[in-house]
Amino acid sequence: MFGKLFKSKSPKEKLIEKRRNLLNEAFKLSTVNRTESDKKQAEADALLDEIDKAAS
């Protein structure tokens, strides 16, 4: 019961969550500042490469 409650996240899970947050920020910025949105999208794409490396 408590094993899952206190389980720490793996590095891969942390990267996935960080990418999800960056994509959400990019989406919110897309209506206000397209340049900043593109930068966030690029950061998220770079994290995708790191996630692939962590999976290997």
Secondary structure, DSSP 4 states (H G I P E B T S, - for coil): -HHHHTPPPPHHHHHHHHHHHHHHHHHHHTTT-HHHHHHHHHHHHHHHHHHHHHH-
